[in-house]
Amino acid sequence: MGHPLILIVEDEPVLRQYTVTMLEEAGFDTLEADSAEAVVAPLESNSDIHALFIDIDLPGGTDGLRLAAGAGTERPVR
């Protein structure tokens, strides 16, 4: 069995890479997205995502809070 998988949503490339590095060094596997729109494909194709790490202030029409609420509706916690 692999490590827990975390989807990181951060629009700032330096912060996203820093977060990826920290989480991977802590033993997690990671996926990355740079916007709320970029989250759709990973969520649809990876049923084994254990957690979301989301920036609250994202570009576009959906902020991190709405994204988290929508993800919880689409994929409720088991």
PyMOL Python script that loads the backbone (N, CA, C, O; Angstrom):
from pymol import cmd

cmd.read_pdbstr("""\
ATOM      1  N   MET A   1       0.849  -1.183   0.000  1.00  0.00           N
ATOM      2  CA  MET A   1       0.000   0.000   0.000  1.00  0.00           C
ATOM      3  C   MET A   1       0.887   1.237   0.000  1.00  0.00           C
ATOM      4  O   MET A   1       1.904   1.264   0.693  1.00  0.00           O
ATOM      5  N   GLY A   2       0.519   2.262  -0.766  1.00  0.00           N
ATOM      6  CA  GLY A   2       1.299   3.490  -0.874  1.00  0.00           C
ATOM      7  C   GLY A   2       1.060   4.407   0.308  1.00  0.00           C
ATOM      8  O   GLY A   2       0.308   4.093   1.230  1.00  0.00           O
ATOM      9  N   HIS A   3       1.710   5.522   0.251  1.00  0.00           N
ATOM     10  CA  HIS A   3       1.544   6.541   1.281  1.00  0.00           C
ATOM     11  C   HIS A   3       0.239   7.296   1.064  1.00  0.00           C
ATOM     12  O   HIS A   3      -0.288   7.306  -0.049  1.00  0.00           O
ATOM     13  N   PRO A   4      -0.294   7.934   2.118  1.00  0.00           N
ATOM     14  CA  PRO A   4      -1.489   8.752   1.942  1.00  0.00           C
ATOM     15  C   PRO A   4      -1.249   9.827   0.880  1.00  0.00           C
ATOM     16  O   PRO A   4      -0.173  10.422   0.811  1.00  0.00           O
ATOM     17  N   LEU A   5      -2.266  10.063   0.061  1.00  0.00           N
ATOM     18  CA  LEU A   5      -2.168  11.001  -1.059  1.00  0.00           C
ATOM     19  C   LEU A   5      -2.879  12.308  -0.719  1.00  0.00           C
ATOM     20  O   LEU A   5      -4.041  12.309  -0.313  1.00  0.00           O
ATOM     21  N   ILE A   6      -2.163  13.419  -0.893  1.00  0.00           N
ATOM     22  CA  ILE A   6      -2.714  14.748  -0.615  1.00  0.00           C
ATOM     23  C   ILE A   6      -2.695  15.567  -1.899  1.00  0.00           C
ATOM     24  O   ILE A   6      -1.678  15.633  -2.589  1.00  0.00           O
ATOM     25  N   LEU A   7      -3.825  16.191  -2.212  1.00  0.00           N
ATOM     26  CA  LEU A   7      -3.926  17.098  -3.352  1.00  0.00           C
ATOM     27  C   LEU A   7      -3.681  18.517  -2.849  1.00  0.00           C
ATOM     28  O   LEU A   7      -4.414  19.020  -1.998  1.00  0.00           O
ATOM     29  N   ILE A   8      -2.645  19.154  -3.383  1.00  0.00           N
ATOM     30  CA  ILE A   8      -2.258  20.503  -2.991  1.00  0.00           C
ATOM     31  C   ILE A   8      -2.762  21.486  -4.039  1.00  0.00           C
ATOM     32  O   ILE A   8      -2.459  21.345  -5.224  1.00  0.00           O
ATOM     33  N   VAL A   9      -3.531  22.481  -3.603  1.00  0.00           N
ATOM     34  CA  VAL A   9      -4.072  23.500  -4.506  1.00  0.00           C
ATOM     35  C   VAL A   9      -3.508  24.853  -4.068  1.00  0.00           C
ATOM     36  O   VAL A   9      -3.925  25.419  -3.058  1.00  0.00           O
ATOM     37  N   GLU A  10      -2.563  25.353  -4.842  1.00  0.00           N
ATOM     38  CA  GLU A  10      -1.881  26.615  -4.531  1.00  0.00           C
ATOM     39  C   GLU A  10      -1.477  27.272  -5.836  1.00  0.00           C
ATOM     40  O   GLU A  10      -0.839  26.644  -6.681  1.00  0.00           O
ATOM     41  N   ASP A  11      -1.851  28.549  -6.006  1.00  0.00           N
ATOM     42  CA  ASP A  11      -1.553  29.237  -7.254  1.00  0.00           C
ATOM     43  C   ASP A  11      -0.140  29.825  -7.307  1.00  0.00           C
ATOM     44  O   ASP A  11       0.355  30.120  -8.395  1.00  0.00           O
ATOM     45  N   GLU A  12       0.505  29.999  -6.181  1.00  0.00           N
ATOM     46  CA  GLU A  12       1.869  30.528  -6.150  1.00  0.00           C
ATOM     47  C   GLU A  12       2.855  29.368  -6.314  1.00  0.00           C
ATOM     48  O   GLU A  12       2.947  28.519  -5.427  1.00  0.00           O
ATOM     49  N   PRO A  13       3.594  29.312  -7.426  1.00  0.00           N
ATOM     50  CA  PRO A  13       4.476  28.168  -7.685  1.00  0.00           C
ATOM     51  C   PRO A  13       5.498  27.887  -6.582  1.00  0.00           C
ATOM     52  O   PRO A  13       5.749  26.725  -6.261  1.00  0.00           O
ATOM     53  N   VAL A  14       6.085  28.921  -6.002  1.00  0.00           N
ATOM     54  CA  VAL A  14       7.095  28.712  -4.962  1.00  0.00           C
ATOM     55  C   VAL A  14       6.457  28.108  -3.709  1.00  0.00           C
ATOM     56  O   VAL A  14       7.009  27.178  -3.121  1.00  0.00           O
ATOM     57  N   LEU A  15       5.312  28.626  -3.305  1.00  0.00           N
ATOM     58  CA  LEU A  15       4.617  28.075  -2.138  1.00  0.00           C
ATOM     59  C   LEU A  15       4.142  26.651  -2.389  1.00  0.00           C
ATOM     60  O   LEU A  15       4.217  25.795  -1.507  1.00  0.00           O
ATOM     61  N   ARG A  16       3.651  26.405  -3.602  1.00  0.00           N
ATOM     62  CA  ARG A  16       3.191  25.054  -3.945  1.00  0.00           C
ATOM     63  C   ARG A  16       4.353  24.064  -3.875  1.00  0.00           C
ATOM     64  O   ARG A  16       4.215  22.988  -3.293  1.00  0.00           O
ATOM     65  N   GLN A  17       5.494  24.418  -4.462  1.00  0.00           N
ATOM     66  CA  GLN A  17       6.639  23.516  -4.447  1.00  0.00           C
ATOM     67  C   GLN A  17       7.162  23.299  -3.023  1.00  0.00           C
ATOM     68  O   GLN A  17       7.548  22.185  -2.669  1.00  0.00           O
ATOM     69  N   TYR A  18       7.177  24.348  -2.215  1.00  0.00           N
ATOM     70  CA  TYR A  18       7.599  24.228  -0.822  1.00  0.00           C
ATOM     71  C   TYR A  18       6.676  23.263  -0.072  1.00  0.00           C
ATOM     72  O   TYR A  18       7.147  22.407   0.677  1.00  0.00           O
ATOM     73  N   THR A  19       5.381  23.400  -0.272  1.00  0.00           N
ATOM     74  CA  THR A  19       4.406  22.532   0.382  1.00  0.00           C
ATOM     75  C   THR A  19       4.574  21.090  -0.072  1.00  0.00           C
ATOM     76  O   THR A  19       4.539  20.171   0.746  1.00  0.00           O
ATOM     77  N   VAL A  20       4.755  20.890  -1.370  1.00  0.00           N
ATOM     78  CA  VAL A  20       4.988  19.547  -1.903  1.00  0.00           C
ATOM     79  C   VAL A  20       6.217  18.929  -1.235  1.00  0.00           C
ATOM     80  O   VAL A  20       6.174  17.787  -0.777  1.00  0.00           O
ATOM     81  N   THR A  21       7.291  19.677  -1.182  1.00  0.00           N
ATOM     82  CA  THR A  21       8.533  19.175  -0.593  1.00  0.00           C
ATOM     83  C   THR A  21       8.340  18.794   0.870  1.00  0.00           C
ATOM     84  O   THR A  21       8.762  17.717   1.293  1.00  0.00           O
ATOM     85  N   MET A  22       7.707  19.668   1.642  1.00  0.00           N
ATOM     86  CA  MET A  22       7.487  19.384   3.069  1.00  0.00           C
ATOM     87  C   MET A  22       6.640  18.135   3.264  1.00  0.00           C
ATOM     88  O   MET A  22       6.969  17.281   4.088  1.00  0.00           O
ATOM     89  N   LEU A  23       5.548  18.025   2.508  1.00  0.00           N
ATOM     90  CA  LEU A  23       4.653  16.876   2.682  1.00  0.00           C
ATOM     91  C   LEU A  23       5.305  15.581   2.209  1.00  0.00           C
ATOM     92  O   LEU A  23       5.129  14.539   2.841  1.00  0.00           O
ATOM     93  N   GLU A  24       6.050  15.628   1.118  1.00  0.00           N
ATOM     94  CA  GLU A  24       6.719  14.421   0.641  1.00  0.00           C
ATOM     95  C   GLU A  24       7.820  13.989   1.612  1.00  0.00           C
ATOM     96  O   GLU A  24       8.012  12.792   1.829  1.00  0.00           O
ATOM     97  N   GLU A  25       8.536  14.935   2.190  1.00  0.00           N
ATOM     98  CA  GLU A  25       9.544  14.592   3.195  1.00  0.00           C
ATOM     99  C   GLU A  25       8.905  14.006   4.449  1.00  0.00           C
ATOM    100  O   GLU A  25       9.542  13.243   5.175  1.00  0.00           O
ATOM    101  N   ALA A  26       7.638  14.363   4.703  1.00  0.00           N
ATOM    102  CA  ALA A  26       6.907  13.812   5.846  1.00  0.00           C
ATOM    103  C   ALA A  26       6.287  12.453   5.536  1.00  0.00           C
ATOM    104  O   ALA A  26       5.656  11.845   6.401  1.00  0.00           O
ATOM    105  N   GLY A  27       6.465  11.973   4.299  1.00  0.00           N
ATOM    106  CA  GLY A  27       5.997  10.639   3.959  1.00  0.00           C
ATOM    107  C   GLY A  27       4.710  10.557   3.166  1.00  0.00           C
ATOM    108  O   GLY A  27       4.168   9.466   2.985  1.00  0.00           O
ATOM    109  N   PHE A  28       4.213  11.677   2.692  1.00  0.00           N
ATOM    110  CA  PHE A  28       2.981  11.682   1.905  1.00  0.00           C
ATOM    111  C   PHE A  28       3.298  11.671   0.411  1.00  0.00           C
ATOM    112  O   PHE A  28       4.360  12.133  -0.008  1.00  0.00           O
ATOM    113  N   ASP A  29       2.384  11.150  -0.376  1.00  0.00           N
ATOM    114  CA  ASP A  29       2.413  11.320  -1.828  1.00  0.00           C
ATOM    115  C   ASP A  29       1.584  12.560  -2.136  1.00  0.00           C
ATOM    116  O   ASP A  29       0.652  12.876  -1.398  1.00  0.00           O
ATOM    117  N   THR A  30       1.908  13.264  -3.210  1.00  0.00           N
ATOM    118  CA  THR A  30       1.200  14.501  -3.512  1.00  0.00           C
ATOM    119  C   THR A  30       0.793  14.589  -4.974  1.00  0.00           C
ATOM    120  O   THR A  30       1.425  14.015  -5.860  1.00  0.00           O
ATOM    121  N   LEU A  31      -0.275  15.322  -5.187  1.00  0.00           N
ATOM    122  CA  LEU A  31      -0.701  15.785  -6.506  1.00  0.00           C
ATOM    123  C   LEU A  31      -0.799  17.292  -6.388  1.00  0.00           C
ATOM    124  O   LEU A  31      -1.011  17.820  -5.296  1.00  0.00           O
ATOM    125  N   GLU A  32      -0.646  17.994  -7.515  1.00  0.00           N
ATOM    126  CA  GLU A  32      -0.659  19.452  -7.485  1.00  0.00           C
ATOM    127  C   GLU A  32      -1.704  20.021  -8.442  1.00  0.00           C
ATOM    128  O   GLU A  32      -1.984  19.456  -9.498  1.00  0.00           O
ATOM    129  N   ALA A  33      -2.268  21.157  -8.039  1.00  0.00           N
ATOM    130  CA  ALA A  33      -3.145  21.937  -8.913  1.00  0.00           C
ATOM    131  C   ALA A  33      -2.888  23.403  -8.611  1.00  0.00           C
ATOM    132  O   ALA A  33      -2.599  23.770  -7.472  1.00  0.00           O
ATOM    133  N   ASP A  34      -2.997  24.246  -9.645  1.00  0.00           N
ATOM    134  CA  ASP A  34      -2.723  25.668  -9.443  1.00  0.00           C
ATOM    135  C   ASP A  34      -3.974  26.542  -9.433  1.00  0.00           C
ATOM    136  O   ASP A  34      -3.880  27.766  -9.342  1.00  0.00           O
ATOM    137  N   SER A  35      -5.144  25.912  -9.526  1.00  0.00           N
ATOM    138  CA  SER A  35      -6.402  26.667  -9.498  1.00  0.00           C
ATOM    139  C   SER A  35      -7.541  25.721  -9.149  1.00  0.00           C
ATOM    140  O   SER A  35      -7.386  24.500  -9.164  1.00  0.00           O
ATOM    141  N   ALA A  36      -8.691  26.315  -8.834  1.00  0.00           N
ATOM    142  CA  ALA A  36      -9.863  25.493  -8.539  1.00  0.00           C
ATOM    143  C   ALA A  36     -10.270  24.666  -9.755  1.00  0.00           C
ATOM    144  O   ALA A  36     -10.693  23.518  -9.620  1.00  0.00           O
ATOM    145  N   GLU A  37     -10.141  25.252 -10.932  1.00  0.00           N
ATOM    146  CA  GLU A  37     -10.506  24.543 -12.159  1.00  0.00           C
ATOM    147  C   GLU A  37      -9.601  23.331 -12.398  1.00  0.00           C
ATOM    148  O   GLU A  37     -10.045  22.321 -12.943  1.00  0.00           O
ATOM    149  N   ALA A  38      -8.348  23.433 -11.995  1.00  0.00           N
ATOM    150  CA  ALA A  38      -7.390  22.345 -12.209  1.00  0.00           C
ATOM    151  C   ALA A  38      -7.582  21.182 -11.238  1.00  0.00           C
ATOM    152  O   ALA A  38      -6.905  20.161 -11.361  1.00  0.00           O
ATOM    153  N   VAL A  39      -8.482  21.319 -10.288  1.00  0.00           N
ATOM    154  CA  VAL A  39      -8.729  20.274  -9.291  1.00  0.00           C
ATOM    155  C   VAL A  39      -9.681  19.204  -9.823  1.00  0.00           C
ATOM    156  O   VAL A  39      -9.650  18.064  -9.361  1.00  0.00           O
ATOM    157  N   VAL A  40     -10.509  19.555 -10.772  1.00  0.00           N
ATOM    158  CA  VAL A  40     -11.550  18.642 -11.249  1.00  0.00           C
ATOM    159  C   VAL A  40     -10.968  17.315 -11.732  1.00  0.00           C
ATOM    160  O   VAL A  40     -11.402  16.255 -11.282  1.00  0.00           O
ATOM    161  N   ALA A  41     -10.018  17.355 -12.617  1.00  0.00           N
ATOM    162  CA  ALA A  41      -9.457  16.120 -13.180  1.00  0.00           C
ATOM    163  C   ALA A  41      -8.819  15.222 -12.125  1.00  0.00           C
ATOM    164  O   ALA A  41      -9.112  14.026 -12.103  1.00  0.00           O
ATOM    165  N   PRO A  42      -7.955  15.749 -11.244  1.00  0.00           N
ATOM    166  CA  PRO A  42      -7.378  14.862 -10.230  1.00  0.00           C
ATOM    167  C   PRO A  42      -8.422  14.251  -9.294  1.00  0.00           C
ATOM    168  O   PRO A  42      -8.304  13.087  -8.912  1.00  0.00           O
ATOM    169  N   LEU A  43      -9.436  15.025  -8.926  1.00  0.00           N
ATOM    170  CA  LEU A  43     -10.474  14.479  -8.046  1.00  0.00           C
ATOM    171  C   LEU A  43     -11.281  13.388  -8.739  1.00  0.00           C
ATOM    172  O   LEU A  43     -11.670  12.405  -8.110  1.00  0.00           O
ATOM    173  N   GLU A  44     -11.533  13.562 -10.038  1.00  0.00           N
ATOM    174  CA  GLU A  44     -12.294  12.558 -10.775  1.00  0.00           C
ATOM    175  C   GLU A  44     -11.488  11.295 -11.049  1.00  0.00           C
ATOM    176  O   GLU A  44     -12.057  10.206 -11.122  1.00  0.00           O
ATOM    177  N   SER A  45     -10.176  11.423 -11.200  1.00  0.00           N
ATOM    178  CA  SER A  45      -9.373  10.261 -11.589  1.00  0.00           C
ATOM    179  C   SER A  45      -8.627   9.598 -10.437  1.00  0.00           C
ATOM    180  O   SER A  45      -7.976   8.574 -10.649  1.00  0.00           O
ATOM    181  N   ASN A  46      -8.698  10.146  -9.226  1.00  0.00           N
ATOM    182  CA  ASN A  46      -7.974   9.581  -8.090  1.00  0.00           C
ATOM    183  C   ASN A  46      -8.904   9.415  -6.895  1.00  0.00           C
ATOM    184  O   ASN A  46      -9.077  10.338  -6.098  1.00  0.00           O
ATOM    185  N   SER A  47      -9.487   8.257  -6.780  1.00  0.00           N
ATOM    186  CA  SER A  47     -10.389   8.012  -5.657  1.00  0.00           C
ATOM    187  C   SER A  47      -9.635   7.796  -4.350  1.00  0.00           C
ATOM    188  O   SER A  47     -10.251   7.698  -3.288  1.00  0.00           O
ATOM    189  N   ASP A  48      -8.310   7.721  -4.420  1.00  0.00           N
ATOM    190  CA  ASP A  48      -7.525   7.469  -3.215  1.00  0.00           C
ATOM    191  C   ASP A  48      -6.917   8.737  -2.605  1.00  0.00           C
ATOM    192  O   ASP A  48      -5.994   8.637  -1.797  1.00  0.00           O
ATOM    193  N   ILE A  49      -7.407   9.921  -2.969  1.00  0.00           N
ATOM    194  CA  ILE A  49      -6.940  11.159  -2.342  1.00  0.00           C
ATOM    195  C   ILE A  49      -7.461  11.179  -0.905  1.00  0.00           C
ATOM    196  O   ILE A  49      -8.662  11.059  -0.662  1.00  0.00           O
ATOM    197  N   HIS A  50      -6.540  11.332   0.032  1.00  0.00           N
ATOM    198  CA  HIS A  50      -6.899  11.309   1.449  1.00  0.00           C
ATOM    199  C   HIS A  50      -7.230  12.686   2.012  1.00  0.00           C
ATOM    200  O   HIS A  50      -8.032  12.808   2.938  1.00  0.00           O
ATOM    201  N   ALA A  51      -6.602  13.735   1.445  1.00  0.00           N
ATOM    202  CA  ALA A  51      -6.802  15.080   1.989  1.00  0.00           C
ATOM    203  C   ALA A  51      -6.532  16.124   0.917  1.00  0.00           C
ATOM    204  O   ALA A  51      -5.825  15.879  -0.060  1.00  0.00           O
ATOM    205  N   LEU A  52      -7.118  17.291   1.132  1.00  0.00           N
ATOM    206  CA  LEU A  52      -6.860  18.452   0.284  1.00  0.00           C
ATOM    207  C   LEU A  52      -6.125  19.487   1.118  1.00  0.00           C
ATOM    208  O   LEU A  52      -6.463  19.711   2.281  1.00  0.00           O
ATOM    209  N   PHE A  53      -5.129  20.113   0.530  1.00  0.00           N
ATOM    210  CA  PHE A  53      -4.396  21.221   1.133  1.00  0.00           C
ATOM    211  C   PHE A  53      -4.635  22.393   0.205  1.00  0.00           C
ATOM    212  O   PHE A  53      -4.042  22.468  -0.871  1.00  0.00           O
ATOM    213  N   ILE A  54      -5.517  23.326   0.620  1.00  0.00           N
ATOM    214  CA  ILE A  54      -6.025  24.342  -0.309  1.00  0.00           C
ATOM    215  C   ILE A  54      -5.702  25.752   0.162  1.00  0.00           C
ATOM    216  O   ILE A  54      -5.935  26.100   1.320  1.00  0.00           O
ATOM    217  N   ASP A  55      -5.166  26.559  -0.742  1.00  0.00           N
ATOM    218  CA  ASP A  55      -4.994  27.985  -0.529  1.00  0.00           C
ATOM    219  C   ASP A  55      -6.391  28.614  -0.502  1.00  0.00           C
ATOM    220  O   ASP A  55      -7.225  28.297  -1.350  1.00  0.00           O
ATOM    221  N   ILE A  56      -6.647  29.484   0.443  1.00  0.00           N
ATOM    222  CA  ILE A  56      -7.959  30.130   0.523  1.00  0.00           C
ATOM    223  C   ILE A  56      -8.150  31.148  -0.598  1.00  0.00           C
ATOM    224  O   ILE A  56      -9.240  31.247  -1.163  1.00  0.00           O
ATOM    225  N   ASP A  57      -7.103  31.904  -0.924  1.00  0.00           N
ATOM    226  CA  ASP A  57      -7.197  32.983  -1.908  1.00  0.00           C
ATOM    227  C   ASP A  57      -6.719  32.478  -3.277  1.00  0.00           C
ATOM    228  O   ASP A  57      -5.553  32.645  -3.634  1.00  0.00           O
ATOM    229  N   LEU A  58      -7.621  31.868  -4.030  1.00  0.00           N
ATOM    230  CA  LEU A  58      -7.302  31.345  -5.358  1.00  0.00           C
ATOM    231  C   LEU A  58      -7.826  32.292  -6.435  1.00  0.00           C
ATOM    232  O   LEU A  58      -8.818  32.990  -6.222  1.00  0.00           O
ATOM    233  N   PRO A  59      -7.164  32.317  -7.583  1.00  0.00           N
ATOM    234  CA  PRO A  59      -7.664  33.158  -8.673  1.00  0.00           C
ATOM    235  C   PRO A  59      -8.939  32.568  -9.281  1.00  0.00           C
ATOM    236  O   PRO A  59      -9.211  31.376  -9.136  1.00  0.00           O
ATOM    237  N   GLY A  60      -9.698  33.394  -9.945  1.00  0.00           N
ATOM    238  CA  GLY A  60     -10.920  32.918 -10.594  1.00  0.00           C
ATOM    239  C   GLY A  60     -12.120  33.087  -9.682  1.00  0.00           C
ATOM    240  O   GLY A  60     -12.066  33.816  -8.692  1.00  0.00           O
ATOM    241  N   GLY A  61     -13.181  32.420 -10.019  1.00  0.00           N
ATOM    242  CA  GLY A  61     -14.441  32.598  -9.312  1.00  0.00           C
ATOM    243  C   GLY A  61     -14.636  31.752  -8.079  1.00  0.00           C
ATOM    244  O   GLY A  61     -15.589  31.974  -7.332  1.00  0.00           O
ATOM    245  N   THR A  62     -13.763  30.785  -7.838  1.00  0.00           N
ATOM    246  CA  THR A  62     -13.956  29.894  -6.693  1.00  0.00           C
ATOM    247  C   THR A  62     -12.783  30.043  -5.726  1.00  0.00           C
ATOM    248  O   THR A  62     -11.632  29.825  -6.102  1.00  0.00           O
ATOM    249  N   ASP A  63     -13.081  30.416  -4.476  1.00  0.00           N
ATOM    250  CA  ASP A  63     -12.008  30.494  -3.496  1.00  0.00           C
ATOM    251  C   ASP A  63     -11.819  29.126  -2.837  1.00  0.00           C
ATOM    252  O   ASP A  63     -12.581  28.193  -3.092  1.00  0.00           O
ATOM    253  N   GLY A  64     -10.811  29.020  -2.004  1.00  0.00           N
ATOM    254  CA  GLY A  64     -10.488  27.748  -1.376  1.00  0.00           C
ATOM    255  C   GLY A  64     -11.599  27.201  -0.493  1.00  0.00           C
ATOM    256  O   GLY A  64     -11.781  25.986  -0.415  1.00  0.00           O
ATOM    257  N   LEU A  65     -12.343  28.074   0.171  1.00  0.00           N
ATOM    258  CA  LEU A  65     -13.434  27.614   1.030  1.00  0.00           C
ATOM    259  C   LEU A  65     -14.553  26.967   0.211  1.00  0.00           C
ATOM    260  O   LEU A  65     -15.068  25.909   0.573  1.00  0.00           O
ATOM    261  N   ARG A  66     -14.915  27.608  -0.884  1.00  0.00           N
ATOM    262  CA  ARG A  66     -15.951  27.033  -1.761  1.00  0.00           C
ATOM    263  C   ARG A  66     -15.463  25.735  -2.391  1.00  0.00           C
ATOM    264  O   ARG A  66     -16.223  24.777  -2.529  1.00  0.00           O
ATOM    265  N   LEU A  67     -14.199  25.713  -2.768  1.00  0.00           N
ATOM    266  CA  LEU A  67     -13.627  24.506  -3.351  1.00  0.00           C
ATOM    267  C   LEU A  67     -13.685  23.346  -2.359  1.00  0.00           C
ATOM    268  O   LEU A  67     -14.062  22.233  -2.726  1.00  0.00           O
ATOM    269  N   ALA A  68     -13.317  23.599  -1.122  1.00  0.00           N
ATOM    270  CA  ALA A  68     -13.359  22.553  -0.099  1.00  0.00           C
ATOM    271  C   ALA A  68     -14.789  22.071   0.141  1.00  0.00           C
ATOM    272  O   ALA A  68     -15.031  20.870   0.263  1.00  0.00           O
ATOM    273  N   ALA A  69     -15.725  23.001   0.209  1.00  0.00           N
ATOM    274  CA  ALA A  69     -17.124  22.615   0.418  1.00  0.00           C
ATOM    275  C   ALA A  69     -17.643  21.796  -0.744  1.00  0.00           C
ATOM    276  O   ALA A  69     -18.338  20.801  -0.542  1.00  0.00           O
ATOM    277  N   GLY A  70     -17.311  22.207  -1.963  1.00  0.00           N
ATOM    278  CA  GLY A  70     -17.747  21.463  -3.145  1.00  0.00           C
ATOM    279  C   GLY A  70     -17.122  20.083  -3.223  1.00  0.00           C
ATOM    280  O   GLY A  70     -17.784  19.114  -3.595  1.00  0.00           O
ATOM    281  N   ALA A  71     -15.848  19.992  -2.873  1.00  0.00           N
ATOM    282  CA  ALA A  71     -15.173  18.696  -2.895  1.00  0.00           C
ATOM    283  C   ALA A  71     -15.792  17.772  -1.863  1.00  0.00           C
ATOM    284  O   ALA A  71     -15.926  16.574  -2.109  1.00  0.00           O
ATOM    285  N   GLY A  72     -16.168  18.305  -0.719  1.00  0.00           N
ATOM    286  CA  GLY A  72     -16.802  17.487   0.311  1.00  0.00           C
ATOM    287  C   GLY A  72     -18.184  16.999  -0.098  1.00  0.00           C
ATOM    288  O   GLY A  72     -18.614  15.920   0.312  1.00  0.00           O
ATOM    289  N   THR A  73     -18.875  17.788  -0.901  1.00  0.00           N
ATOM    290  CA  THR A  73     -20.186  17.379  -1.411  1.00  0.00           C
ATOM    291  C   THR A  73     -20.040  16.296  -2.472  1.00  0.00           C
ATOM    292  O   THR A  73     -20.783  15.314  -2.483  1.00  0.00           O
ATOM    293  N   GLU A  74     -19.070  16.492  -3.363  1.00  0.00           N
ATOM    294  CA  GLU A  74     -18.834  15.533  -4.451  1.00  0.00           C
ATOM    295  C   GLU A  74     -18.249  14.221  -3.942  1.00  0.00           C
ATOM    296  O   GLU A  74     -18.588  13.146  -4.436  1.00  0.00           O
ATOM    297  N   ARG A  75     -17.371  14.319  -2.953  1.00  0.00           N
ATOM    298  CA  ARG A  75     -16.686  13.137  -2.419  1.00  0.00           C
ATOM    299  C   ARG A  75     -16.740  13.185  -0.910  1.00  0.00           C
ATOM    300  O   ARG A  75     -15.767  13.583  -0.270  1.00  0.00           O
ATOM    301  N   PRO A  76     -17.863  12.784  -0.326  1.00  0.00           N
ATOM    302  CA  PRO A  76     -17.994  12.876   1.127  1.00  0.00           C
ATOM    303  C   PRO A  76     -16.949  12.014   1.843  1.00  0.00           C
ATOM    304  O   PRO A  76     -16.463  11.020   1.305  1.00  0.00           O
ATOM    305  N   VAL A  77     -16.629  12.417   3.043  1.00  0.00           N
ATOM    306  CA  VAL A  77     -15.677  11.666   3.865  1.00  0.00           C
ATOM    307  C   VAL A  77     -16.271  10.298   4.173  1.00  0.00           C
ATOM    308  O   VAL A  77     -17.444  10.172   4.526  1.00  0.00           O
ATOM    309  N   ARG A  78     -15.431   9.278   4.030  1.00  0.00           N
ATOM    310  CA  ARG A  78     -15.888   7.906   4.309  1.00  0.00           C
ATOM    311  C   ARG A  78     -15.503   7.487   5.691  1.00  0.00           C
ATOM    312  O   ARG A  78     -15.802   6.366   6.102  1.00  0.00           O
TER     313      ARG A  78
END
""", "prot")
cmd.dss("prot")
cmd.show_as("cartoon", "prot")
cmd.util.cbc("prot")
cmd.orient("prot")
